[in-house]
Each structure stands twice: as structure tokens, then as C-alpha cells.
Amino acid sequence: MKQKNLVFVFADQWRAGAMGYAHEDPVLTPNMDAFCADATYCDHAFSTFPVCTAHRASLITGRYPLSMGIFTNCKTGLSMRLGDDEIGVGQMLKAAGYQTAYIGKWHLDEPEQNHCEAPASGARDWDAFTPPGVRRHGFDYWYSYGTYDWHLTPHYWHDTPEMIRVNEWSPRHETTKAIEYLRDIRKKDQPFALYLSWNPPHSIYDQVPQEYLDLYPDVQLKDNVSFDHIHHHTGEVVDYTPEQMKLTTRQYYAAVSGLDDQFGRLVHYLKEAGLYDDTVIVLSADHGDMMGSHGLMGKHVWYEESVRIPFVVRVPGNEKRLCRTCIGSQDMTPTLMGILGVPIPDTVEGADLSACLLTEQEDLSRESFLCACPGRDVFLKKFAEAGRDPKMFGWRGVRTQDYTYVMELGYDVVAKPARYLYCTAADPQQMHPLALDVPENRDTAAALEARVLTWMRRQNDGFAENWLSEASAL
């Protein structure tokens, strides 16, 4: 039987509700909506650690971020990247006879400025040229960069440190390169796996073509958007007026509509080239964006806007339309390997949930564990000065079919323990945390906390013991 190809497309900071098919945000995405109707739409997919590097590390390896020492983004001043000994999906697929390609944002390598003030590649700040070899984790064709948010004037590297500068919106350029790879570069007698990583709708929000912004002369904000004190999860105030919040939301939606255009181009090419029915196609993201919900911007928190992400999988010949099983970042690669019939290495910690996508079988009792650690520079400095491990702080939680439960110790060296329980099924905008002094809610929270503690101990997560000592007075 002919081996299926794989095209995995994912955006950065794109929440699950920001797609027409989700019937949540008023976003125009006709191409994605048509694809969702022709694929398996997973409505319980979550970013295990809702920040770029952490999700990407899990996606590539099928492992939990903290198992790999990943607790924030790859950034200047921090010696952290995806380790050379980690087995990535590119390596798994190559071993099974695939030719592999990666195009777009990587953000799994250490910034070059950690070791050289003026790298020959021109990389600055958090950015990095990833040279050919082990740090590409099995991807042969490479047209990528570390992280750079000027979407209208992007840059890339191929196989040398020579920076390739482009004056074109990055998703449009990257999609053109993906089509070019499929048309002109790949070997036609060998299965291929192409990963296409778009940066928008990630900030900088105004870096979007005017043609897409014109689609949104006005927007209606979600009911849970608050203007009283818009801030990041760590407390930094974002000085937005209601008018500025509306403009930012228009820009965010505009970027998603632009992605829809590019996704339509890619699908059109696959159909035109006779590849559509020979290819498993995935549409996803690394995490979401709060966009003012609960008065918050960005990601890194446990609310649905931050952790719930698109995960739409088209398997040729599969007629299943909806999957409600909880799927986390680390489950995505083993699930795809199961669909493709590719061996899954023992290093993988996620689950192969391919049966839940390919058949009527569901596991509605399954949960997705969630976590985050302090990662901003100011907090890392405080933790270093106090001799404390930031991985023992932040928050941990779990998302089930119906509930979200969170245990928080905060982002400073002095723990501020708190518990939160939401019936997300009945309160999808999480406006009404359940009172934990009500016996029924207390019992639900206790059962979920026991599951989170068991999961943390399996990961040797120091948060568990820190929580037990700090939260005893709650």
C-alpha cells in the first residue's frame, strides 16, 4: 500500500475559537471552514504549555516540555534549546523513508547572541540560524529562522549563515516556498513530510496586509473582554483604550483571514498536483491569545483562549468528522505516527490517539495536563538571586471534558498558592469559577488535584512537593 504523505501547517498564537468553523470569534475563514468539513475536527486539543518553545518542543518530540528542561522560550541570556539527543518527528519520518522539510518559524534553538555579540548570520535578540546537522532534528530541506516578529519584512536562512531578506508578508512567502518545495524540489518517487510554521497572528499585530484589515471595518469583542486593567499574566500593564483593543482585535482577525488565503493556496496546489488524496493534512497552532479576555493579553495562562488550539486532521478516506477526546501537545506526533504507520520511539511520552480520529472510538475520560513556569527575564533574575528554581513555581492544571482545574503558586519567589475550578462545559468563557467551599465542588477539585499530582510525580516535577508544602494552609 502506498505510504501517505504528511503536510503539517501550524500558526503561532492562534486560538481555536478564531476560525469560522468554531462558531466563536467572528472571523472569516472560508478555506479553513471547507477543510474542516472535509476532515476530523478535534474540539478538545490543548497546548500543554502555552508558550512557543514549549509547545514546539512537545510537538516535535512527543515529550513533555519539563522532561526536556524546557520551561520558557529560547531567549537571550538563557542557555536552553531542544537538546541534540532528543528524537524529533523529522528523524522518526526519515527512518521510515520520508523526505522531510521545514519552512518558517522554528524557535527551538538557542539565540546566537548568547555566544557572539555580532553573529555572521545577522541574527539578533532571540533569533538564530540553525546550521545543517543534528540541531535540525531530521529535517533535510530547511528554510527557516528562530524567531522574528516583523511579519511584513521577514528573513530566513537556508544552509548557510547568509540571511535571506524578503519584502513580503511572511505567511504568503512561506506558502510560496512550500509550493515550490512540493513542485520543484522533493523527489517524486518518495513520500514527503512538510512542516509549515507561520508566525502570525502572533504580535506584532499591525504587521498585516491592508487587504485583510479591510475585511474588518468593525469587530464585536467577546463578552469576557475587560478594559479595566488590561495586563499580561505576570502583571505588566498594557495601556490599551477600548478603541485600541478593537483595532488590535481587527488586526488579529485580519491575520487569520490572511492565513486562510494562504491555506487555500496550499490546498488548491495539493489538489491540482494530485496529492490531496495521498496526503495527511494537519491544521493547528502552538497556543492561543487572550486578546483582552479576562483583562489579559498574550498566552501563558490556563483560560481557553490561551490553551485551546485548532487541531484539524484530514486523513484520505476517513469519514469521521468530530473528535472530542482530549489531545495535548505531546500527543500530536505519536497520533500522526499511528495514522501513518510509522514506528514510535520509546522516548515519546504522549499517547497515540489515532484510533480516536480514525474510528468511532472515543476516550472521553481522558484528560490533558497543563502547565506553565515563570519565564520573563525579571522573574528569572529574582529566582537566580534567591537560589530558587523557577520550574517549581507558576501553575499546573488539567483539562477534562467538562472541567478546568488549576493549582497556582505564582511568578515570584514568594509563593502565592491558589486553586481554581471551572465547569468549562457549562461556562465556556470561564466567567464563574466554582466555589470550593461547596462540598460537591471541593470533591471534584480534590479528585482532579490528585490526578495532577500523580502526573507531576511521573515527570519528576518539583512543583508537586513545593505545592504540598505551600498550599497546606489553603
N, C-alpha and C positions, 0 to 999 in steps of 0.2 A: 504494500500500500504506500502511496506517495506521501512523504513527510510534509506536514503543513508548515508554511512559513509563519513568522511572527512579526507584527508591527505593533509596537507599544508606544503610544503617544500620551505624554503627560505634561500638564501645565503646572505652574508654580503659584501657590496661594489662591487656588480656585476652589471655592466651596461647592458642595454638592447641590445646594439649592439654586445656584446661579446657572441654571440651564433650563430652557423652556420645558423640557420633558418632565422636570421635577415638580412643576406647578407650584413653585415657591417664589423666587425672585422674578420680576417682570423682564426677563432677558430674552432677546431674540436670537435663537439658535436653530434655525430650520434644518441645517445639515446634520447637526448632532441629534436633533429630535428624530429625524428619519432613521439615523443609525441605531438609536436606542430601540426603536420599534422593530428593528431587524436583528436584535442581539439580546443578550441576557443582561438585564439592568439590575445591578446589585444595590439595594437601597439601605444596606447596613454595612457600608465599607468605611473604615476609620483609619486616620493617621495615628499610629501608635504613639508617636512622639511628635506633636505638630510643630515642627521646625524643619527647614530644608535639609540640612545634612543628615539629621537623624532618620527621617523617613527614607531618604535616598539610600542610606547605608542598609536599612532593613529591606528595602525593595530589591537592591542589587544582590544581597546575600541570603535573604530569608532568615535573618537572625534579628534578635532584639538589639536596639542601639546600645544599651548599657553593657550587654555581653561583649561588645566590641570596644568599649571605652568611649563611646560617642555620647556626649551629654550636652552638646550645644552645636552651633555651627562651626565649621572650619573657619578660623579667623586669625588675624594678625595677633602676635603675642602668645598664641596658644599652640603648642606642639601636638596637634591632633589631626588625623586623617584616617581614611579607610586603610587598615593595615595591609601590608603586602601579602600576608599569609591568609587573608580572607578569600574564600572561594566565591566568586561572583557569577551572576547569571550568564555573562559572556563566556566564562570558562566552562560552565555547565553545557551551554549550547554548542560551543566549539568541539567539546569532547564527543558530542552526538552528531557531528558532521555539518554543523551550521556555519555559514559565513556570517560575521557579526559586524554591526555598525552602530555608532553612537554619534548623534548630532544634537548640539545645543548645550544647555547648562549642565554642568557636572557637579560641582560644589562638594566634592569628596576628597579633594587634595589640599594639602597644607599650603597656605599663601607663600609665594616665593619671597616676599619681603620679610618673612621670618628669618631668612638666611642671607639675604642680599638686598641692600638698600635700592639698587637700580638693576633688577634682573634684565638680561639681554632680551627677554621676550617682551618687555614693556609692561608686564603685569604689575599692578599696584593694588594696595589695600588688601582685600580678601581674595583677590583674583590669583590665578595660577595657570601656567602652561603645564599640562601633564604630558611628559615625554612618552614615546613608544616604550612598551615593556610592561612589567608586572603591575604598575600603578594604573593601567587601563583595564585590568581585570578581565581580559579575554576579548575586548572589543578591538577588531582589526582596523576597520575604517573609522577614522576619527576626525570630526570637525566640531570642535568644542571649545569651551572656556570654563573657568572656575565659577566665578560669579561677578556679574557686572550689570547694573540696572538701567543703563541708558539705552532703552529699547529701540530708539529711532536711529542710533548710531552705534550699533554693536560691533564687536570684534571677535575673532576666533583664532584658533591655531589648528594646524593640520599635523604634520610630522616633524616640523622644525620650530625653533623659537620665533620665527618670523611672524609677527602679528598681521592678521588679515582684517583690515578695516572695511566696514560696509556702511553705506548710507541708505539703509532700507530698514523698515520695521522688522525686528528680529524674527518673529514667527513666520512672516512671509518669506524672508530669506532662507530660513532653516527648512521650511517646507519645500522650497525650490531645490535645495541641496538634497533633501530626502528623495524627491522625484528623480533628480539627476543620478543619485546612487542606484535607485531601482532600475532606471532605464539604461544607464551607460557603464556603471562600474561593477556591479555584482556579476558573479558568474551565473549564467542562466541554467546550468545543469546541477545546481547545488541549492539546498534550502537556505533561506536567509532569515536573520533576526535583526530588525532595525528598531532602535530606541530613539525616539524623537522627543527632546525635552525643551518645551517652550518656557520662557521666563514670565511674560505677562500671564494673568493680570497682576502679578506682584508689583508693588511700588517700584519705581516712581510712577504714580498713577497718570500723570499728564503726558507720559510718553506713549501716546496712542494716535494713530492717524485720524485726521479730522473727519474723514468719510464715515467712520464708525461712531464718533461722538455725535455726529449729526442725526444718528438714529434715535437719540435720546434727548429731545428738547427739554424734557422734564422727567422726573422719576418720583415714584412713591416709595418712601422708605419703609422698612419693616416696623411693625408695631413696637418692637422692643429696642429700637434705636433711641438712645438718650443723649441730649445735648448739654446736660447739666455739668458734666465733668468728664469730657472725653479724654481717655488716657490709655497708655499701654498697660499690660498686665503687671508690670513692675512699678507702676506709679507715675511714670513720666507723662506730663500733661501734653495733649495735642491741642493746640489753640485753634479749634475749628468753630466757626459760626454755623448755624443751620444751613446757610447758603453754601458755605464751603463743603459741608458734609454732603449736600446734594450734588455739587459739582464732582466731588471725588467719587461718589456712587455712580454718576453718569459715566465717568472715565473708566471705572471698574467694569461696568456692564458693557461699555464700548469695546474694551479689550477682549472680553469674552466673545462678543459678536465677531470681532476680527479673527479670533481663533476659530470660530465656527466656519468662517470663509475658508481659512487655510485647511481645516479638516475636510471640508467639502472638496477642495482641490485634490487632496491626497486620496480620498476615497474614489473620486472620479478617475484619477490615474490608475488606481488598482483595478477598477472595473474595465477601463479602456484597454489595459495591458493584459487582461485575462487572468489577473492574480487574485481578485477579490474572493473567489470561492476556493482558493487554495491557501488562504491566509487567515490565521487567527489575529484579530484586530482588537486592541485594548485602548480605551479612552479613560484617562484617570488624572490624578493630581497628587501633589505631595502633602498638602494641607490646605486649610481654608483661610478665610479672612473675616474678622468680626465686622468691619465696616460700620462701626458705631453701635452695634447691638450690645446691650448692657453697658453702654458708655465706653466700649473698648475698641481699639484699633489693632490690626495685626492678628497674630496667632498665639500659640503657646499656652492657651487656656483650654478648659475642658468643655466649653459650650459647643453646641452642634455646629455653629458657623465656623469654628476652628478645626474640629476633629473629623467631621463627616465629609467625605470626599467622593467624587464620582469614581465609579469602577464599573465600566460597561464593557462586556466581552462578547465579541461575535465569533462563534465557532461555526464554520461552514457545516450546514446540515443539522445544526442543533435548533430545536424549535422552542426551547424554554425561554420565557420572556421576563420572569422576575425571580430574583434570588434574595431572600430575606435573612439568610444566615449571616451572622456577624463575621466580618473579614477584616483583619488588621494588616498593617504594612508588611509584616514578616510572612504573612500567608500568601501574598500575591505571587511570588516567584514559585514556591512549591506547587501552588494550584496550576499555574501555567505549565510547569514541567509535567504535571499529571495530565493535563489536556493534550500536550504534545507527545507524551510517551517518552520523555527524557528522564534518565535516572536522576534521583535527588540525593545529593551527598549527605553524609551523616552530620555534617556541620549545621545543617538547616534546623532551625528551632520552630519555624512556623509550620502550619498544617497544610496538607494537600486537600483542598476543598473542591477539587474538580468534580466530584460526584454531585455536589450541591448545585453546580452550574449546568451539568450535562444531563441530569435526570430530575425527576420529581422529588428526589430525596432532599430533605432539608434538615438542618440541625438547629432548631430554634432555641435550644437550651444553651447553645454555645455563646461565650462572651468574648469581647475584645478588651484587653487590658490597655490602659492608657497611662502616660507618664510625662513629666517634664522636670527639668532641673534649672537652677539659676544659671544663666549663661551670659548676661550682659557684663561688659568689662568692669564696671564699677562694683558689681557684686563679686565677681571673681577675685578682684583685688582685696576686698574685705575678707573673703573666705581664706585667701592665702595668708593675709596678715594675722588672722585668728587661728591659723593652723587647722582649719576645719575643711571637710570635704564637701563641695557643693552638691555632689551626687546624693548626699544624704538629706537634701532639702528639696524644695519645690513642691510638687504634688504627685500623687499616684491615684489611679482610679480604675473603674471598669464600666463598660457599656454593655448592657444586655438588650434583649428585645424591647424591654419596657422601661428600664431604669438606667440612670447615670448616677454612680456613687463616687465621691471624691474625698480623699484624705490629703489635707494640705498642711505643710509646715512652713511655707512662706519662702521668701527670697533673700532674707537677711540672716546673719549668723546667729541671731536670737530667734529661736523657733516660735512660730505663732500658729499652734495647731488648730485646725478647724475641720469639720465634717460637713458634707453637702450631699443631699439626696434629692433627685428629681425623678418624677414619673414622666419620662420623656415621651412615652406613647400618648399620654393624655395632655401633656403640656410641652409640645414640641419646641416652643421658644424659650422654655426653661425660665419662665417668669415667676414661678411659685415653688421655691424649694420646700420640700416637705418637712414638717415639724418633727424633730427627732425625739421629742418628749411624748409623742403619741406611740403607744405600745406596738401597734402594727408596723409603723414606720421604723421604729427602733429595731424591731426584729429583722426587717428587710435589710436595714443598714448593717446590722451585725453579721448577717449571713454573707452579704457582699464584701464586707471588710475581711472576713475570714478567707474568702477567695483571693482577694488582692494580696493579703499577707502570704498565702501559700505560693502565689505566683512570684512575689518578690524574693522569697527564700530560694526558689528554684533558680533565680537569676543572681543569687548572692548580692542582692541589692541592700546596701547599708541603710536605706531609708526605713526598712522594716523595723530594725532594732531602735533606730532613732525615734520612730513614731511611737513605739511601745513605751519608751521612757518619757517622751514629751507629752503624749496625749492622755496619759493615765488620769489627769485631773479633769478631763473634759466630761 
